[in-house]
Amino acid sequence: MISSILETLGIEPRFILVSLVGFLILLYVLMNFAFKPLVGTLNARQDKIRGDLDEAEAARNRMITLQREYEQKLAAIEDEARDKIQGAVREAQAARDEMIRKAHEDAAAIISRGQAEVEAERSKALTEARNQIVDLATMMASQTARQNLNASGQSALIDDAIAKIGALN
């Protein structure tokens, strides 16, 4: 039965064994000299691709880490700058307040000195006026005593003294 099928197909049974042995030898030669180097090359290429992918993943992770560090440093720098600006504003405000306080103190001191000077000048003027009045009164009394004048002469002398006092003011 098998031999009739083989004959129908045009295959001779005596060549099957020789063909099978030849095929196995060819398969052995191809496996050792063609497939193994080809499989080795494919495995090496696969390993290189895996290595490149691992390197790319590591580089990506390093980049993400660096980006996070950069963002943290940037945030720290922004916080530090904000703190410095706020400190400078506080210092400027304190300096301004101190300047205003000093200006008020200086103004109060100037006003106080001015008032003291005015009071001293007023006191001096009053003292001088009193002294002049006393001098005039003394002069009038001495002139009156020397002249022993009549009533109209005394009246003229008093009018003259009043005119002199008015001229002094």
C-alpha positions in Angstrom: 0.0 0.0 0.0 2.7 2.5 0.9 4.8 1.3 -2.0 1.9 1.8 -4.4 1.4 5.4 -3.1 5.1 6.1 -3.5 5.1 4.7 -7.0 2.1 6.8 -7.9 4.0 9.9 -6.6 7.1 8.9 -8.5 9.2 8.2 -5.5 11.3 5.1 -5.4 11.6 3.5 -2.0 15.3 2.7 -2.3 16.2 6.4 -2.7 14.2 7.4 0.4 16.9 6.2 2.8 19.7 7.9 0.8 17.6 11.1 0.6 16.8 11.0 4.3 20.5 10.5 5.2 21.5 13.3 2.8 18.8 15.6 4.3 20.0 14.8 7.8 23.6 15.5 6.9 22.5 18.8 5.2 20.5 19.7 8.3 23.5 19.0 10.5 25.8 21.1 8.4 23.3 24.0 8.2 22.7 23.8 12.0 26.4 23.9 12.8 27.7 26.3 10.1 24.7 28.5 9.2 22.1 28.5 11.9 24.3 28.7 14.9 26.2 31.8 13.7 23.0 33.3 12.5 21.3 32.6 15.8 24.4 34.0 17.6 24.3 37.1 15.6 20.5 37.5 16.2 21.1 37.0 20.0 23.9 39.5 20.0 21.7 42.0 18.2 18.9 41.3 20.6 21.3 41.8 23.6 22.6 45.1 22.1 19.0 46.3 21.6 18.1 45.4 25.2 21.3 47.2 26.4 20.5 50.2 24.4 16.9 50.2 25.7 18.2 49.9 29.3 20.7 52.7 28.7 17.9 54.9 27.2 15.7 54.1 30.3 18.5 54.9 32.6 19.2 58.2 30.8 15.5 59.0 30.9 15.5 58.3 34.7 18.6 60.5 35.1 16.9 63.2 33.1 13.8 63.0 35.3 15.9 63.1 38.4 17.9 66.1 37.1 14.7 67.9 36.2 13.3 67.3 39.7 16.5 68.6 41.2 16.5 71.6 38.9 12.9 72.4 39.8 13.7 72.0 43.6 16.7 74.2 43.3 14.7 76.8 41.3 12.0 76.7 43.9 14.6 77.2 46.7 16.2 80.1 44.8 12.7 81.7 44.3 12.0 81.2 48.0 15.3 82.7 49.0 14.8 85.7 46.6 11.3 86.2 48.0 12.7 86.2 51.5 15.5 88.6 50.6 13.0 91.0 49.0 10.7 90.8 52.0 13.7 91.4 54.3 14.8 94.4 52.2 11.2 95.8 52.3 11.1 95.3 56.1 14.5 97.0 56.5 13.4 99.9 54.2 10.1 100.3 56.2 12.1 100.3 59.5 14.5 102.9 58.1 11.6 105.0 56.8 9.9 104.8 60.2 13.1 105.8 61.9 13.6 108.7 59.6 10.1 109.9 60.2 10.5 109.5 64.0 13.8 111.4 63.9 12.3 114.2 61.7 9.4 114.6 64.3 12.0 114.7 67.1 14.0 117.3 65.2 10.9 119.4 64.4 9.8 119.3 68.1 13.3 120.3 69.2 13.4 123.2 66.7 9.9 124.3 67.8 10.9 124.1 71.5 14.2 126.0 70.8 12.2 128.6 68.9 9.7 129.0 71.7 12.5 129.3 74.2 14.2 131.9 72.1 11.0 133.9 71.7 10.3 133.7 75.4 13.9 134.8 76.1 13.6 137.7 73.7 10.3 138.7 75.1 11.7 138.6 78.6 14.7 140.6 77.5 12.5 143.2 75.8 10.3 143.5 78.9 13.4 143.9 81.1 14.9 146.5 78.8 11.6 148.4 78.7 11.3 148.3 82.5 14.9 149.5 82.8 14.2 152.3 80.4 11.0 153.3 82.2 12.9 153.3 85.5 15.7 155.3 84.0 13.2 157.8 82.5 11.3 158.0 85.8 14.6 158.6 87.7 15.6 161.2 85.2 12.2 163.0 85.4 12.4 162.9 89.2 15.9 164.4 89.2 14.9 167.0 86.7 11.8 167.9 88.6 13.8 168.2 91.8 16.4 170.4 90.1 14.1 172.7 88.4 11.6 173.1 91.1 9.2 174.0 88.4 5.7 175.2 88.5 2.8 173.0 87.6 2.8 173.8 83.9 6.6 173.0 83.7 6.0 169.7 85.4 3.2 168.9 83.0 5.5 169.7 80.1 8.2 167.5 81.6 5.8 164.6 82.0 4.5 165.0 78.5 8.1 165.0 77.2 8.8 161.8 79.2 5.7 160.0 77.8 6.7 161.0 74.3 10.2 159.5 74.9 8.7 156.3 76.2 6.4 156.1 73.2 9.3 156.6 70.9 11.2 153.7 72.6 8.4 151.2 72.0 
